[in-house]
């Protein structure tokens, strides 16, 4: 298949959405005749990774629109790069992305109309709030337009309004207004398929368009990045890893508070891997709980070095209260760590009863209590860790590699091209047989 892949965010040396764009596009490139279109900021890293500009990819530069969006973000007090106000920053990115797609059509529109591509697929951005003018243009050209995985829209859980304010998520109170953006309806009406990365995102799609929706989770892993399994035996103390930006909604403070009694007793250690504005508050919490000797604040690490540090641990503690995807959970599972997450958003769709613990969402005190009881259970009977961790590894290898995701995406392509019935991979994905 000849596929034009639109991935504005696509970078092998970055994390989060850019790494999703890179990994997914390369896996699709192994199965199709794909040409990648991305933002100029990714050019140098793509060339360093071995891609040839003009042959494998095209980089476009929407600099004027980027500069305008940045000025607006500064005026609103949430400049890009602050790790705050994600809803506002996403709304502002609509401005620059619309111009980016204008450049895409100017460069590739004649080739799309001429039938040089069988499929046009927008991989990134992932947010369902960002419309696409390409959808209607491709429909008029009779070329199927696929969008996704789309992921987002997870409501803030009740009882965590304080975190919402600290994250500067003011615009989230009126997030539903994105449905009135120009292009919202035409994107969904004109797309041949809507790949959704979560159950929440699927529920956001108006019913008249849900027949176009196919569930494929947002995240996957590259096995060679996480090919170092944990030790076969569990030696005390219980070692727990937390990996992520140190921001309020990630819940590292709840993990420290829950683990404190075991840590004071010398039965548990925690590795906190990451940096962010909550770092000083978390260190102060460790001092108040008298567990500084049991908590290692590792700081930021290169993504490729992460596996060595994580493989020292037995459990992955990640009580994020509003996580859309949760790729780091898959990375931990790929190493054989047993995940403890909240059954809310992406992580709750990755972890099954046989591979980890997805705890019910509730008020903060309830979450801390559930975390504590789970850690105490594992500390008292560590024999369950290795069998559960091995099942977690097998789940990731069987369901969550980029090769698997790309093959599922190709089945979506075959569906919109009339070569098969609509695929259904399960929602959430089942464990391997």
Secondary structure, DSSP 8 states (H G I E B T S, - for coil): -EEEEEESS--TTS-THHHHHHHHHHHHHTTSEEEEEEEGGGHHHHHHTT--BTTTEEEE--HHHHHHHHHHHHHTT--TTSS--HHHHHHHHHHHHHHHHHHHHHHHHHHHHTT--SEEEEEE---TTS--SHHHHHHHTT-EEEEEEE-------TT-HHHHHHTT-GGGGGGGGGGGSTTHHHHHHH-SEEEESSHHHHHHS-GGGGGGEEE--S--B-GGGS-----SS--SSEEEEEES---GGG-HHHHHHHHHHHHHTTSEEEEEE--STTHHHHHHHHHHTT-GGGEEEEE---GGGHHHHHTT-SEEEE--SSBS--HHHHHHHHHT-EEEEESSBHHHHH--TTTEEEE----HHHHHHHHHHHHHHHHH-THHHHHHHHHHHHHHHHH-BHHHHHHHHHHHHHHHTTSS-----TTTT----
